[in-house]
């Protein structure tokens, strides 16, 4: 159980990161990685590439192991691979960041993110800083990832809250559907203003009859 100071409510706000606070540019990453000449995004999926990405997201291999394997697959030295990884992280989505900084003064705010060590270090050091969340729940530290039930249940247990106390925001519908099935309130994020308005309606107990979007 996480030791924490309760704020003005026992409601827990849980946010995804990529696509919610950080804009993602998969095309820019693709162009950089195709420069090595050994890999094309439109080719048949390579099982070795899928596997190193999966195991790195789950923290099962080190940064050096990932980079060595990735360099061999893409036909690139380390620096261009590192540059391509950070190129994916295209910019900060300021409206959501500004709102959540204020929200954190009223409620406990945590993140639940499928990520890997290279991406997360860049997000924290260069983009969001250390103080946006009260706690971080990261796939590469927990050895689990969305949309599997186990990472949601681990977060819920560590935070010591009931499902109905949780509001979850994610831009991937599959992840949102798992949260809803487990009894969490959940918003499928695709627009900052709409998401913010829906959160405030929920906090005020004024959720429309159709529920959260």
C-alpha positions as CSV (number, residue, x, y, z in Angstrom):
1,X,0.0,0.0,0.0
2,X,1.3,3.4,-0.9
3,X,1.8,5.8,2.0
4,X,0.3,9.1,1.1
5,X,-1.4,12.2,2.4
6,X,-5.1,12.4,1.4
7,X,-6.2,15.6,-0.2
8,X,-9.7,16.9,-0.1
9,X,-11.3,13.7,-1.5
10,X,-10.8,10.0,-1.6
11,X,-11.2,10.0,-5.3
12,X,-8.2,8.9,-7.3
13,X,-7.4,10.4,-10.7
14,X,-5.4,8.1,-13.0
15,X,-4.0,9.3,-16.4
16,X,-2.2,7.7,-19.3
17,X,0.7,9.8,-20.5
18,X,1.3,9.4,-24.3
19,X,-1.5,11.0,-26.3
20,X,-2.8,12.7,-23.1
21,X,0.1,14.8,-22.0
22,X,2.6,14.1,-24.7
23,X,2.0,14.3,-28.4
24,X,3.3,11.3,-30.3
25,X,4.8,11.4,-33.8
26,X,5.2,7.8,-35.0
27,X,5.9,9.0,-38.6
28,X,9.0,11.0,-37.5
29,X,10.3,7.9,-35.6
30,X,9.6,5.7,-38.7
31,X,11.5,7.9,-41.1
32,X,14.5,8.0,-38.7
33,X,14.6,4.3,-38.3
34,X,14.2,3.4,-41.9
35,X,17.3,5.4,-42.7
36,X,19.4,2.4,-41.9
37,X,18.1,0.5,-44.9
38,X,17.4,-2.8,-43.1
39,X,13.8,-2.1,-41.8
40,X,10.7,-0.7,-43.3
41,X,7.5,0.0,-41.4
42,X,5.3,-1.4,-44.2
43,X,7.1,-4.7,-44.3
44,X,5.9,-7.9,-42.6
45,X,6.3,-7.5,-38.8
46,X,9.6,-8.9,-37.5
47,X,9.1,-11.1,-34.5
48,X,12.5,-10.2,-33.1
49,X,11.6,-6.5,-33.2
50,X,8.2,-7.1,-31.6
51,X,9.9,-9.1,-28.9
52,X,12.6,-6.6,-27.9
53,X,10.0,-3.8,-27.8
54,X,7.7,-5.9,-25.6
55,X,10.4,-7.1,-23.2
56,X,11.8,-3.6,-22.9
57,X,8.4,-2.1,-22.1
58,X,8.1,-4.8,-19.4
59,X,11.6,-4.1,-18.0
60,X,12.8,-7.6,-18.8
61,X,15.9,-6.4,-20.7
62,X,18.3,-3.5,-20.0
63,X,18.7,-0.4,-22.0
64,X,22.0,-1.7,-23.4
65,X,20.4,-5.0,-24.4
66,X,17.6,-3.2,-26.1
67,X,19.9,-0.8,-28.0
68,X,22.3,-3.5,-29.1
69,X,19.4,-5.5,-30.5
70,X,17.7,-2.5,-32.1
71,X,20.9,-1.3,-33.7
72,X,21.4,-4.7,-35.3
73,X,17.8,-4.8,-36.6
74,X,17.6,-1.3,-38.0
75,X,21.2,-1.2,-39.3
76,X,22.0,2.0,-37.4
77,X,24.5,3.1,-34.7
78,X,23.3,3.9,-31.2
79,X,22.9,7.7,-31.6
80,X,20.4,7.6,-34.5
81,X,18.4,5.0,-32.7
82,X,18.3,7.1,-29.5
83,X,17.3,10.1,-31.6
84,X,14.5,8.2,-33.3
85,X,13.2,7.1,-29.9
86,X,13.0,10.7,-28.6
87,X,11.6,11.9,-31.9
88,X,8.4,9.9,-31.2
89,X,7.8,12.2,-28.2
90,X,6.8,15.2,-30.3
91,X,5.8,17.8,-27.7
92,X,3.9,18.7,-24.5
93,X,0.1,19.0,-24.7
94,X,-0.1,22.1,-22.6
95,X,-3.9,22.3,-22.0
96,X,-4.0,18.9,-20.2
97,X,-0.8,19.5,-18.3
98,X,-1.9,22.9,-17.0
99,X,-5.3,21.4,-15.9
100,X,-3.8,18.4,-14.2
101,X,-1.3,20.6,-12.3
102,X,-4.3,22.5,-10.8
103,X,-6.3,19.2,-10.3
104,X,-3.4,17.8,-8.3
105,X,-3.9,20.6,-5.7
106,X,-7.4,19.1,-5.0
107,X,-7.1,15.4,-5.7
108,X,-4.5,12.6,-5.8
109,X,-3.2,12.3,-9.3
110,X,-1.2,9.3,-10.6
111,X,-0.2,8.0,-14.0
112,X,-0.6,4.5,-15.5
113,X,1.6,4.2,-18.6
114,X,2.9,1.6,-21.0
115,X,6.4,2.9,-21.6
116,X,10.1,2.1,-21.5
117,X,13.1,3.5,-19.8
118,X,14.4,5.6,-22.6
119,X,11.1,7.3,-23.3
120,X,10.2,7.8,-19.6
121,X,13.6,9.5,-18.8
122,X,13.1,11.9,-21.7
123,X,9.5,12.6,-20.7
124,X,10.5,13.4,-17.1
125,X,13.8,15.2,-17.7
126,X,12.9,17.2,-20.8
127,X,9.1,17.5,-21.0
128,X,6.9,17.1,-17.9
129,X,9.2,17.3,-15.0
130,X,9.1,15.4,-11.7
131,X,6.0,17.0,-10.1
132,X,3.0,16.4,-12.3
133,X,2.0,13.1,-10.5
134,X,1.8,12.0,-6.9
135,X,2.9,8.5,-8.0
136,X,3.8,6.8,-11.3
137,X,2.8,3.3,-12.3
138,X,5.0,2.3,-15.3
139,X,5.0,-0.9,-17.3
140,X,8.8,-1.2,-17.4
141,X,9.0,-0.9,-13.6
142,X,6.0,-3.1,-12.8
143,X,6.6,-5.9,-15.4
144,X,3.0,-5.6,-16.6
145,X,1.1,-3.5,-19.1
146,X,-2.3,-2.3,-20.2
147,X,-4.8,-3.6,-21.1
148,X,-4.1,-6.7,-18.9
149,X,-6.1,-6.7,-15.8
150,X,-3.1,-7.2,-13.5
151,X,-1.6,-3.7,-13.8
152,X,-4.9,-2.0,-13.1
153,X,-5.5,-4.3,-10.0
154,X,-1.9,-3.7,-8.8
155,X,-2.5,0.1,-9.0
156,X,-5.8,-0.2,-7.2
157,X,-4.3,-2.3,-4.4
158,X,-1.3,-0.1,-3.9
159,X,-3.5,3.0,-3.8
160,X,-5.9,1.2,-1.4
161,X,-9.0,2.5,-3.1
162,X,-12.3,0.9,-4.4
163,X,-13.0,0.7,-8.1
164,X,-15.8,3.3,-7.9
165,X,-13.4,5.9,-6.4
166,X,-11.2,5.9,-9.5
167,X,-11.4,8.0,-12.7
168,X,-9.1,6.8,-15.5
169,X,-8.3,8.8,-18.7
170,X,-6.6,7.1,-21.7
171,X,-6.6,7.7,-25.4
172,X,-6.7,4.0,-26.3
173,X,-10.2,2.5,-26.2
174,X,-9.0,-1.0,-25.3
175,X,-7.4,0.3,-22.2
176,X,-10.5,2.3,-21.3
177,X,-12.7,-0.8,-21.8
178,X,-10.6,-2.9,-19.3
179,X,-10.9,-0.1,-16.7
180,X,-14.6,0.0,-17.1
181,X,-14.9,-3.8,-16.9
182,X,-13.0,-3.7,-13.6
183,X,-15.5,-1.1,-12.2
184,X,-13.4,2.1,-12.7
185,X,-15.0,5.2,-14.2
186,X,-13.1,5.9,-17.4
187,X,-12.9,8.5,-20.2
188,X,-11.7,7.8,-23.7
189,X,-9.6,10.9,-24.3
190,X,-9.5,12.5,-27.7
191,X,-10.0,16.2,-27.0
192,X,-8.6,18.2,-24.0
193,X,-11.6,20.5,-23.5
194,X,-14.1,17.6,-23.6
195,X,-12.0,15.5,-21.3
196,X,-11.6,18.3,-18.8
197,X,-15.3,19.1,-18.8
198,X,-16.2,15.5,-18.3
199,X,-13.8,15.2,-15.4
200,X,-15.3,18.2,-13.7
201,X,-18.8,16.9,-14.2
202,X,-17.8,13.6,-12.6
203,X,-16.2,15.3,-9.6
204,X,-19.3,17.4,-9.1
205,X,-21.5,14.3,-9.3
206,X,-23.1,15.7,-12.4
207,X,-22.3,12.9,-14.9
208,X,-24.9,12.7,-17.8
209,X,-27.2,9.7,-17.8
210,X,-25.2,8.2,-20.7
211,X,-22.2,8.1,-18.4
212,X,-18.6,9.1,-19.2
213,X,-17.5,9.4,-22.8
